[in-house]
């Protein structure tokens, strides 16, 4: 699995920084100064977490994220 198999949430905070996260995977998020930097860092974080799961012999969690526009 790659990060492209998961829904990614991307939003801007009040201070102008960007948060990118994969809600299905605990701890898989990045906070950076730009949108592109947040997405790039998220890919790095995902790879690190995926490697950790693999080393432990565990599958990554399934993506059951539901996106709702309220």
Secondary structure by P-SEA (a helix, b strand, c coil): cccccbbbbbbcccccbbbbbcccccccccccccaaaaaaaaaaaaaaaaaaaaaaccccccccbbbbcc
